[in-house]
Amino acid sequence: MSKKVTGEKETALSSEARTRKMVYQPILEEGVFRFDCSADDRNAAFPSISFENPRVRDTPLTNVHKVPTFIPSFEYVEGQRLVNLEFPLNTSFYGTGEVSGQLERTRKRIFTWNTDAWGYGPGTTSLYHSHPWVLAVLPNGEAIGVLADTTRRCELISAAPYPVITFGPFASPTDVLASFSRAVGTVFMPPKWSLGYHQCRWSYHSDARVREIAKTFREKGIPCDVIWMDIDYMDGFRCFTFDQASSTFHLILTTKFEQFPDPKSLGADLHQNGFKGIWMLDPGIKRETGYFVYDSGLERDIWVQTADGQPFVGDVWPGPCVFPDFTQSSARSWWAQLVKGFISNGDDGIWNDMNEPAVFKTVTKTMPASNVHRGDKELGGHQKHSHYHNVLLVYGMLMARSTYEGMKLANEQKRPFVLTRAGFIGSQRYAATWTGDNLSTWEHLHMSISMVVQLGLSGQPLSGPDIGGFAGNATPKLFGRWMGVGAMFPFCRGHSETDTIDHEPWSFGLECEEVCRLALKRRYRLLPHIYTLFYMAHTKGIPVATPTFFADPKDLELRTQEISFLFGPLLIYASTGQDQELYEMEHKLPKGIWHSFDFEDSHPDLPALYLQGGSIIPASSPYQHVGEANRTDDLQLLVALDEAGKAIGSLFEDDGDGYEYTRGGYLLTTYVAERQSSVVNVTVLKTEGSWERPNRRLHVKLLLGKGATIDAWGIDGVALKIPFPSEREVSDLVAAGEKQLRTRIETARRIPDVENVSGHKGTELSRTPVEIKSGDWSLKVKPSGFIVELKSMGTRNIVARSIVLLDARRSILSSNLEQAGEVESLQLEGDIGGGLALVLQICIPKENFKTVRIDSSIVARNFCFCKKLYGVVDIDPQTDPHADVNPQSFSARVLESAPNLQNLLHPTETYVSFTAIDGSVHEAWPESGEQVFEGHLHPNGEWRLVDRCLGFALVNRPVSKESPLRVSHGYELEFHLLLYKPNMMFINVLIMDETFEILYVKFALK
């Protein structure tokens, strides 16, 4: 297989292609080799970021004389270095970290460049994580892993002088991943509560709402352990602060009360009801003198710098921000101390978001590659951002590490829990991850299985998607199906975007609520098994969730199986298509015995469960949260005998938190079962750890297949003999079990297949992409306001994905597809506040088929005063009170949640005055009642907010219907003209030429 790489130009050899073998040396352990293009390149390589101990990569083994089975070659072609590694026909490829699309990666292109990829699709080539790692499964079932040990942008495998490391071939993919983990480190041992269900939303805007969510979970008997606080808990998006006091200038003539006045009290209330609280921290620190985080960072000189040595400033949620340079140990220590203090508020975990790093108002969505990081020597020293971007030492791996270390400083008796959006090889040592800003679509439900599995195959076993989809509105059936599958993922969290309908488990009707309850009870029953899998992952590097073919790597048909996966020996089989019915499908299973079973909870909208013959897995009663469990509770063992009548399995137990397990404070039990004649004996084979076995009952369920079981009770640790029935009796039991299963499926209350869910105006317009084809272009435009795919028909190359034209969080007012002659045109109209609408006309003009034209205009649609004035003015209290305030500025800030607002000083003496299009003058007072101004009564030119007591007015100049602002722009193959984010302050037209230099053109709405 040939892998093209992108890197530094090799000018000396750019005009010719010369293929040479790479030089190698054995490292780490037998079967692991390091390859370099030359000895000089080996000596010049940067320190390893991927390896847990970088010296291991640079230290050859002297007692190994084995020759690698596969030796890469390299060549220079047109200034680029290509590394080639040839494998036999029918080799299958996996890994590559966080990637969308199909499970099997053959013929897929992946670029390792961490990207803020909101609304990604199956063909998106760069997401939030970068893992330059490929797992190749050979036709005979053996496997080999290939790692490009580089942080530079690359296409699958890195440019020299960075080493290429191979692991294997070994006997199985599991052996490869175990060896890989010994190099890059294993996943941190998660606290047990973090393996429960997590509920999140952007955002729960007050502590009252958080308490309401927590109360509802308990009242409805739906298990949950964690509630998350998104960015709006902060004071103006300032990290390490809480919205504790009212400071709003709100034209709605109401007072905005504090939303999180006492976070310690909220944490205590959550803990009392069995919940943990996790709070978000972003890397962007608001550039504001007097803000303690900015001031302390400035004093310590820890910000990322521009090429001329100044702190880099980029826009994120708070506005202009600076960014910690985590490549410096001083910055990491500074951040850890801030986290330590933050945790004292009763926080149980930290969520690192936006850490690719994401920067607004840039085509690249991140900071310039020319920025400078003053890194520690062992990390590569002073380098441009292009070197450190994927390492995410600033906005990913080392941000997560610093957060992790800060939590340990706060309480060394607790295991930290950190979730990071962006990451790299090795970030699993410090943080879990999720698959980013996915969509509420069936396609994204289907992709979520492969994405979680691929992350596990790349060294990150603790991951999961936003269940139900982050962007857009799920339907009841989609949400229920997704919860059914998501409850079986390693990390299990529901999360949704602002301005979508509620996405809690009870938000989609009673049928969906019941499916969610069953799904989560299933997860909590299986938590002893899941926790044991994570102990094995932490100590041995064995993955938690794996593709189905891991049960039989030689089965080529299983290698593309995408609707099932393994949780150890437990097989989860799901239906991920809207029209798929799980129990009407053929279930393709690996060879051998696979017994289906349930917890008397089978449902057509839940996955089917199978246990591999020869396996024992532990289970428990379902709890509302992990803290309810007690060591003396009944223990359940699910037993599936193999062809020889034997089975084996393990259970790991400890405090569920803390580090006593590292000092022997745990109990690891290996159970065995064996059929001898007409009796099955269940015994303890061996134990590890210093814990005493608790005095508890043992409930063994011996699986016979198709839901049939034999139940037996005993005492844990005491041999249990289970009479085994005759063949005829087994046949009768299986027939009865199959009938009961069929009855449960047929009588279950199915989730209605409803597409038009209730929600915000325009929700129904945003679900299905519209395709426009003409000439050289094919566009898929989602009516919620972004180009899903922009493809050149001639080359079939995807030029762009997810270009935001109208932010999907806006209310979509109308969508219309027209065809006139040879031209197809799509018109979108979206409400952007303040009585204004953004109108987009997207077409491929017949006079120039090489161009996609997008005409944008902002027009006035209505103006209403109903004891409130629509719009919010963002004004600094030190600003000259007589200065005009650009109305577009306030509207833009409203669209970004309006973080910095001031109170109206004299609400009863404040009114709106304006001149209408027909020349009439109007005043609107709070006591005037509802007044609606339409047609020629629209404000023309400006309207004023007048405070009679202060004697000044804030002047607003919106766009009238008669004189809308219009901007046209297009996409061409020769150069790209991109509209970044239309808003009411200005329109940024970003022009990117072939050198990727970015030019800004601002059209102010004056």
N, C-alpha and C positions, 0 to 999 in steps of 0.2 A: 504494500500500500504506500503510495506516495503522498507526502504531506507538504504543502507549500508553506513557507514561512515568510514573515515580513520583519525586516530588521534594518540595521545599519547598512548603508551601501558599501559594497566592496569594490571600490573604483578600479583597483588594479586588475580585477578579473571580470569586470562587468561586460566585456565584449565577447566572452567565450564561456562555454559550459564545459567544466572538467569534473568528472565524477571520481571521487576517491572514498576509500573506506575510512571510517572514524577510528581513532585509537581508543583503547579501553583499558580499564583496570577494575578488579573486583573490589567491592566495598560492602560494608554492613554485615552481610552474611552470605552463605553460599547461594548462588543463583542470582545475585544482584550485581549489576555492572554499571559503571559510569563510562560514558562515551564523550569524547571531545574531538573537535576537528584536527587538533594538533596538540603537542605538549605545551606549546606557547599559549594556546587558547586555554588550556587547563590551568596554567599558572595565572592567567589574566582574569579568570572568572570572578564575578562578584560573589560575596558570601551568600550561602543558601538561606533563603527565607522559608522554604518549604520544610526542610528538615528540622525536627525538634532540636537536635544537636547538630549544628552546621559542620562541626569538625568531622563528623562521621562521613559526610559526603567527600571530604577532602583527604581522608586517610585510607590508603589502599590496604587490603588484606594481603599478608605476605605468605600465608599458608594455603592459599587456594590457587590451583593451577588449571581449573576447568576453563574451557573455551566457550564463549557465548554461542548459543544456538542461532541467534539472529544478530547480525552485525549491521548497523545502519551505514549508509553511504551518504555523501553530501555533494552538492554541486552549486556553482554560482551561475545564475541565469539573470541577465539584465539587472545586475546590481543587487540581486536578492539571493539569499542562501536557502537552498532547499534541502531538507533532510528526508531521505527515503528509507523506509523499512519495509521489506517485502515479506508477505505472509502467504500461506497456502490458500488455494481456492476454498470458498465456503467458510473463511474466517469471519467472525462477527465482531462488531466493534461497539463498545459501550463507554460509559464514563463521561468525560468532558464536563463534569460538574453540573451547574445549574443551567440547563438548556431546555428549551421547549421543543415540541414536535414529537417525533416517533422515538420509541425506546431504542431500537437498533440504529446505530449512527452511521452505517456505511453510506458513503457518498454525501454526507452532510458536512457543511462548512461551519466551523465554529471559530469566532474571533475572541481571544481572551482579552477583553477590555471592559471593565465593570461600567455598567451603564444604567441610568435611571430609565427603566423601560416600561413605563405605565402603559397598560393595554397591549402588551406584547402578543405576538401571534405565533403559530407553529413554525414559521420560517425565520423568526428573529434570531440573529446570529450572536448577539451579545446581550446578556442579562446582568444581574446585579453581582453575581459571583464569577470568578475566573478560576478554573481548574485545568491547567494545561496537562491533562492526564487522560490516557486512553487505556481501557481494558480490552484486550483482544482475546476472544475465545476461539481456539483452534478447532478444526473439524473433529478431532478426536476427544474433545472435552477438556483438554488442558488449556491453560490460559497464561498470558503474559501481560504485564503492565508496562506502560511507557510514560515517563514523566519528563517534561521539559522544565528544567529547574531555572526558570526565568520569571521575572516580574514584568518584562516588556510586553507590549502588544504583540501578539503572534496569532498565527492561524494554525491551530492545533499544536504544532511543535515549534519551538523557539528558534530564533536566529542564533548563530554562534556569536560570541564565544561561550554561550551558556551551555552547560552540560545537558546531555540526555541520559536519563537513568532507566534501565530496564529491570523489571522484577520477574524472574522466571525465564522460560516457562516452568510452571509448577503443575501439580496433578489436577488442581481444580481452581476455579475463580476465587473461592474462599481462601485458599492458601496464598494466592497473589495478594489479596486485600489484607490479610494478616501480616504479610511481609511488608507491604506498603505502609501499614500503620506503625510498624516498628521503626520506620524511617521518619515519618512525618508526625507521629504522635497519635494517640487515640482520643476519642471524645471525652470531655470532662464527665465526671459522674454526676448526673443531674439529681437534684433533690426529688424525692418521690412525688411530692405534690405537683411538680412541674409536668408530670406525665398524665395528670388529669385533664379535664376540659378547661379551656380558656375562652372567655367571652370578651370581645373587644369591639369598639366602634370609633370611627373618626366623626364626632367625639361624643362621649357622655359629658355634657357641658357643665354639670354641677355635681357636687357630692350628694345632693338629694337624688339625682337621677341614678347615680351609682348605687346608692342604698336601695332604691326601688328595684333595680335590676337584680341585685343580690337577693332581696326579699322574694321576688317572683320566682327565682330558681328554686328556692327552698319550698315555697308554697305549692309549686307545681310538681315537686319531686323529681326534678331533672338534675342529674349530677353535674357539679361544676366546682372547680377549685380556685379559679383565678379570674379577676376582672382587671381590665387594662385601662389606663388613662392615656389617651392620645394627647397631642400637642396643645390642645386648647385649655388644659388645666393650668398652663403657664401664664405668667403676667406678661402679656404682649409677646409671646413666643420666646421669652428670655429663658434660656436653660438654667436649671437649678433655682427657679422661682415658682411661686404659686399665685394664682389669681385670688388674692386674699382681700383686696379692698376695691371699692368702686371708684373708678376714675374715667368716666365716660362723658363725652360730649355727643349726645345721641339725639338726633332730630326727631325721634319718635316720641319725644316729650314724655318719656318714662325714665325711671332711674334703673341703671343696670347694677344689680346687687352683686356682691362677691360670690364667686362660684365654688371656690375651694378655700374657705376661710380658715379651716383647721385640719390640715392633712393628717396630723397625728391622731386626731379623734376619728377621722374616717378610717384610718388604718386599724385602729383598735376595734371599731365596730365590725369591720370586715373580718378580722381575726376571730372575734367572738362568735361569728356566724359561719366559721369554717372556710373563709376565703382569704386568699392572698391578693395583694395589689401590686401591679407592675406599672411603672411610669416611664414615659419616653424621655430620652435625651438625644438631641441632635448635635452635630459637630459645629454648626454655624453659630458663632457667638456675636450677638448684636454689637456693632461698633457704636458705643454710647458711653461717653464719659460720665462717671457716677454709678454705672452698673458694675457691681463688685467683681463679677467674673471677667469682664473686659479689662477693668483696671488692673486686676492682679496678673492677668496674662500679659498685658502690655508692660508691666513692671518687670516681668521675668523674661520678656523678649522671646516668647515661644510661638509666635504666629508664623504660618507659612508665608514666604516672601515672594515678591515679584522678581523679575530678572535684575531690576535696578536696586534691590535690597530693601524695598518698602513692604510693609505688611500687605498681603493680597486682600482685596475687598471684593466680595461677590454677594449678589442678592440671593437670599433664601427667605424663609417665612418672616423673620423679624424685619426684613429690609436689608440694608448694607451690613455685611457680616465679615468677621475675620475667622480664621480657621487654625486650630492648634496643630502644630507640627509634631505629630506623634513619633516621628523618627528620632526625636531627641528624648533622651531619658528624663531630662528636666521637665518636658511637657507631659510625659506619661505620669511622672510623679505628681505634678500639679493637678492633672485631671483626676487621678486616683484619690487625692485628698479632697477634692470637691465632691466626688462620689461618696466618700466616707461620711462627710457631713450631711449629704443629701439623704443617705440611708437612715439617718437618725430620725427622720420624719415618719418612720414606720414602713418604709417601702420594702418590698420583698424581692423585687427584681427590677432590672433596667432594660429598656428597649432602645437600642441604637438604630436610628432610622436615618435616611438621607445621607448615608455615609459612603457613597461611591467615590468621591463626594459629589452630591448633586448641587448644582449652581443654576439659578434661574437666568433667563435672558441670554443664554448662550446656545449656539447650535450644538456644540458638543455635550451640553448638559453637565459640564464639569469645569474645573478650573483649567487655565491654560497649561499646555505641556511645558511652557518655558518657565513656569514657577519653580522656585528653588526650595528644596528641603535640606536642612542642615543636619543630616542624619548622623547617628553614632557610627563610629568606625566599623563596628562589627555588623552593621546593617548596610554598609556601602558608602558611608560618608556623605558629603555634600553632593546632591544629584538633582537633576531636573525632575519635575513632577512626572514626566513620561516614564521615568525609572520606577518611581514609588507608587504610581497610581494603582496598579493591580495588587500590590502588596497590601494596599489599604492600611499601611502603617499610620496614615493620617485619618482615613475615613473608613476603616474596616477592621482588618485583623488586629492591629495594635490599638485602635480605639476600643475594640472589644476587650483586648487584653488589659488595657488600662482600667476599663470599667470593672472587669472581673477582679482585678487586684484591689481596686478601691472598695468593692463589696467585701472582700476578705479582710481588709483593714478595719472595716466597720464592725465585723463580727466574725472572728476566726472559728467560731463554733458552728457556723452555718455555711452551706455550700452556696456560692453565688449562682444566680440564674441570669444570664444575659442573652438577649435575642438581637442578632445583627442582620440588617438587610443585605449588606455587602460583605464579601469575604474572599478568601484565597485559600490555597492549600495550607493547612495548618490551623485555620481559624476554628476548627472543631474543638481545639484544646481549650477554648475560652467561651464559646457561645453556640447557641442553637441558631437556626435560620429558618426563614420562610420563603416562599417562592414569589414574593413581591406582589405588585399591583396587578393581579389577574382580573379576569372579567367574569361576570355572572352569565356564563354560557355553557352549553353542553360540551362544546369543544374544550373549554378550559377544565371542566370536570374530568373529561377523558385524559387530558394531558397531565393532570395533577399526579396520577399514579406513576407515570414514567418519570416525571420530574423529581418526585421524592426518591424513587429508586435510583436514578442517576446520581443524585447527591450522595446517597449511601455508597454507591460504587466508587465515588470519588473521595471517600474519607470522611464525609459529613453525614452521620446516621441520624442526627436529631433535627428533622425538618418536617415541614408540612405546608400546605397551601392555606390561603384564606378560605375557609369553608364557606360555600355559598357564593364565592366570588366577591372581590373588593369593589369593582366598578360596575355600576348598573344594578338593576333590580332582579333578583332571582324570582322564579316562580315557585309555588309550593312543591311541585314534583321535583324540580331541579334541586332545591334546597334540601329536601328530604333525602334524595338519592346521594347528594354530596355529603351530608352528615353521616349517612350509613357507611360510606367509604372512608370519610375523614376520621371517623371514630376509631378506625384501625390504623391510622398513620402514626408514626413515632411522635410527632408533635401535633397536637390537636387543638386548633383555635379557629373560632368563627370571627370574622372581621369584615366590616363594610365601610364604604366611603360616605362622606358627608352628602347630604341632600338625596340619599337613596332612602327607600322605605326601610322600616325596621327589619333587621335580620336576626333577631333572637329566635331561639327554637320554637317559641309560641306565636310567632308573628305571621304564620302562614296557614292558620286554621287548625282545627282539632286533629285532623288526620295526620298532618305533617308534624304537629307537636308530639303525637304519640310515637311516630317513627323516630323522631329525635330522642325521645325518652328511652325507647328500646335500644337505639344505637349506643347512647352514652352509658346506659346500664351495662351493655355488653362490654364496653371498654373497661369499666371499673371492675367487672368480674374478672377480666383478663389482666388486670394490673400486676398481679404477682408474676405472671409470665413476661409481661412487657418490661418490668423492672429487672427481672433476671437477665433478659436479653441485653439490657443496657449495661449491666455489670460485666457481661461477657464482652461487649463492645469496648468498654472502658479498659478492661484488663488484658484482653487478647486481640482486640482489633477486628473481631468478627462482626460483620454488618448486621443491622437489625432488620431492615426491610430489604428484600432482595427480589430479583426477577424470578418468575416461576421456573425458568430453565435451570436455576441453581440446584433444583432437586434432581435433574438429569441433564448435565451439560452436553451430553452427546446427542440429545434430541434437537435436531435443527428446526423442527416446526415450533417448538416452544420458545425459540430465541426471539420471536417477534410478538409473543403473547403480551398484550398491553392492558387487559381488563382483569388480570389477576396478579397477585404477588404473594410472597412468602413472609411470614413473621416467624422466623425460626422454622419449625416443622408445621406451623399453622398456615394453611392456604386460604386466602381471602379471594373470593370470586365475585365480581361485581358486574352490574349492568350500567354502563356509562353513556348510553344513547337514549334519546328521548323516546324512541319507538322500540327500544329493546326491552324484552320481558325476560328476567333472569331465569325463570323456571320453564321458559319455552325455548331457551338456547341450549345448544350442546356445550357441555363443559369439558374442555380439553385439559386433561389432567396428566401429570407426569406418570411414568410407569410405576408399578407397585401398588400397594394398598393405600387408599385414601378414603377414610371414613367421614361421611358428612355428619354433622351434629349441630345442635343449637342449644339455647337455654330456654326452650319453649317460647322462643321469640321470633321464629321465622316469619318473614314478611316479604311480599313481592318487591318492596322498595329497599330492602336491606340486603347486603351481600350474603352469599352462601359461605359456610365455613366447612373446611375439611382438615382433618388431622392425619398426618402421614403415619402409615404403619411403622411400628418400632419406636413410637414417641410417647412421652409422658409430659404434659404441661400442667402447671398449677393454676388454680382459679380460686375465687372467693365469692362471698355474697356481694351484691351490689351496694355501694355506699353512696351517700350524697356528696361526700368529699373524702379525701385520703385520711384526714385527721380522725374520722369516725372509726377507722379500723383498729383492732386490738390484736396483739399477738396470740391471745388465747381463743380467738374466733375460729370457727370450723375451717379446716383446710380441705379444698377439693382438688382431686387429681383426675385429669382426663387421660385415659389410657387407650392407645390404639396399638394392638399387637401386630407384628409383622408376619411374614409367611412362616417363620420359625417359631412363632408364638411368644416373641420376646418384645420388650419395650424398655426404654430408658429415658430419663429426663431429670432436670435440676430445678431447684428453687433457691434463690438468694434472698436472705432476710438480714436487715440491719435496722438502725434507727430511722432510716429514710431521709436523714439529713446529717450534716456534720461529717467528721473524719475518723470516728472510732473504727470504722471498717478497715482503715489502713493500718491500724494497730491490733488487728485480730478481732475486733468487736463486731462479729457477724456470724451467721450460720448459713453455710452452703451445703445443701443436702442433695445427694444423688439417689434417686429412687429407681428401682428396677421392678419389672413385672415379668413373670415367666409362666407359661401354661405347661403344666405337667399332668398329663392325662386329662381328668375332668376337673382340675382345680387350677386356678390362677393365683399365684403367690405374689403379693406386693410387699416389698421390703426396702429397707434403707441399705444401699450398697456402701456408701461412705459419706463422711461429713468433713467439713473444714470450718475453722473459726472457733472462737472461745465461747460463743453463746451457748447457754443451755437450751435444750429443746423445750418449747412451751408445752404445757399440759393441755392438749386440745384434741377434739374429735377429728377423725379423718373420713372424708366422704369420697369414695372412689367410684367414678363412672367409667365402666368398661364399655367402650364404643364397639358396636356391632355393624354399623353402617346404616345409612338412610334414616338417621335419627334414632335408631334403636339403641338402648343401653341396658347394661346390668348394673344396678346400684348396690353398693355395699358400704357398711360403716365399720369403723374401728377406731383405734387410738393411734395418733401419729407417732412413729418410731417403733411400733409393735407390728410384727409381721401379720399380714391380713390374708386369709385364705378365702377365695371367692369361688364357689361352685360354678363350673362352666356347663351350660346346658348341652343337650345333644344337638346334632345337626338339624333335625326336624324342628326342635324347639327354637333354635337360632333362626331358622327360616321363618317360623311363625312370628317371632319377635320382630324381625326385620320387616315383614309384611305389615305388621301392626304399626310399627314406627313410620313406615312410608305412608300409610293411610292417615296417621295423625298429622304428619308433615303436610300432606296434600290438603287436609281439612283446614289447617291453620292458614295456608296460603290462600285457599279459596274463600275463606270467611273473613279474611283480614280487611279492615277498612282502608281501601287504597287512597293514596293522595290524588286528588283530582288533577287532571292534566289541564290546568288553566294557564293561558298565556297572558291575558290582559290583567295583570295584577294592579291593584289600586296603588296609587303613589302620586308623585308630583305631576303637574300638567306636562304633557309631552312625553311621559315615560314610554308609552306604546310606540312612539315614533323612533325610538333609539335602539331597537332590538336587532334589526336585520340590516346588514350592509347592502348598499345599492351599488351595482356595477355599471360603470360607464366605459364603453369601448369605442375607440375611433383612431384610425391612423396608426401612429407609433406607440400608443399608450393604452393601458388598461388600468382603470382605477376602481378600487372598492372603497366606497365612502360610507362610513357609518353615520346615519343621520344625527347621532348625538354630537357630531361635530369634529370628527377627525378622519383623516385618510387611513384606512386600514392597510391598504397596500397600493403602491404606485409601481407599476411594472412596465418595462420597455418590451413591446411586443416583438421587436426585431431580435433582441438578444435574449429575451425571456428572463432577464435579470430583474430582481426586485431592487428598485432604486431606493425606496423608502418605505417605512412602516410607521404607523401611529404618529403622523404629523398632526398636531393639535391645531385645529382651525377655530373651533368654538368649544370652549372648555365643557366637557361632558357634565360638569356639575351644574351648569346653567339649565334653566327650564327651556326645553325646545318647544317653540310655539307652532312651527309649521315645517313641513317637509314636502317637496313637490318635485317629481321627476318629469321633465318635459322632453319632447323630441321634435325638432323642427328641421326638416330636410335631413341633412347628413350630420347634424349636430345634436348630441345629447347634452342636456343641461340639468343639473340638480340645484335647487334653491333651498337653502336652510335659513330659518329665522329663529333667533334665540333671544330670550329676555335677558338683558344684562343689567337690569336695575335702573332706577331713576326715571322710569317711564320711557326708556330707550330700548331699541332692539338692534341686534347685529344681524345683518342680512348678508349671506354668502351665496354667490352664484358661481357654481363650478361647472366648467364646460371644456370641451376640446374643440376649438374653432375650426370650421371647415377650411378656412383659408390657410391654416398652418397646423397640420396634424402633428407636428413635432412639439407642440406647446400645449401644456395644460394651463388654462387661465382661471384664476380665482378673483372675482370682483367682490370687494367687501364694501359695505356701507353701513353707517350707523344712523338710524332714523328715530324720530320721536313717534311713539305709538299712543301714549296716554299720560296724563298727569292727574294724580289723585291726592286730595288732602282729606284725611278722615281722623280729625283730632290728632294727627301726626303728620310729619313731613317726611316723605320718602327720601331716603338717602342718608348717608352718614359722612360728616366732614372730618377729615383727618387733619388736625391742626395742633402744632406744638404750643403749649401755653406761653412760651417766650416769644412766639411770633408777633410781629407788629399787628395789633388788632384792627388797624385800618387797611391792612393789605388785602388785595383780592385773593381769594382762594380758588385755584383752578378746580372746577367741578369734576373734571376727569380724574383728578388725583383722589378725591374722596371716593368716587365710584370704584376705581381700581382697588382701593384698599378694602372696600366692602366685599369685593369679590374674593379677596384673600383673607376674609374673616375679620377685617377691620380691627387690628390689635390695639392701636393707640388712639383712644377717644377721650374727649373731655366732656364733663357735665354741662348741660345748659344752666347758666347762672340764674336766668329770669324766665322760666318756661311760660308763665302766663302773660308776659310782656314781649314775647317773641312771635313774629308772624312772617309769612312769606308774601312778597310783593313781586309781581311780574307783569310784563306787557305781552299780550297774546299776539298771535299771527295777524289778526284783523285790526290790531292797534288798540284794542281795549285794555284798560289797566285793572288788575285784580289784586285783592288782598285776601289772604287766608289766615284766620286766627284759630287758636285751639278751641275756642268756644263756638266756632262757626258751624260745627257739625260736618257731615260728609259733603264734600264738594268734588265733583268730577269734571275735568276740563278736557274736552275732546275736539277733534276737527280744528277749525280756525281759532279755537280758544287755547290751543297748545302754547306754551311759552315760546316766544320768538326772540332769540338772541341771548336773553339772560333771565334769571330770577334771583331774588335777593332774600337772604335770611336776615331779618332786621331785629335787633335788640334795642327797644326804645330807651331802656334804662342806661345802657352803655353808650348809646348814640352812634353805633357803627353797624355795618351790614357785611355779611359774607356774600360775595358775588359768585353766582353759579352761571356758567354759560354752556348749557347743553346744546346738542344739535337739534335743529327743528326739522320737521318733516319736509319743509320746502327747500331746505339747504343741507342735505345730509353730506357727511364726509364720505368720499368714495376713494378707495385705493384698489388698483389692479396689480396683480402679480402673477407669475407663472413659473412652471417647472420645464426646463429644457434639458436635453441630453448634454449640451455643450457647457451650460453652467446652471447653477441652482439658485433660485430666488425664493427664499423661504419666509413665510409669515410665522413669526414665533408665537405671539399671543396677542390677538386683538383685545384691546381694552379701552377704557374711556379716558385714560390719561394721554396715551399716545399709541401709535401703532409702530412696532419695531419691524422693519423689513430687514432681514439678515441676508446678506449676499455672500455666498461662499464660492470662491474660485477654485481652480484646480490645485492650488497650493494650500488649500484649506485655511487661507487667511479670511477673517471675518470682518465685513464692513457693516456699519450700522447706519440706517437711514431712519430718522424719527419724523413722523408726521404729527405735529401737535394740533390738538383740537382747540384752536383759538377763535 
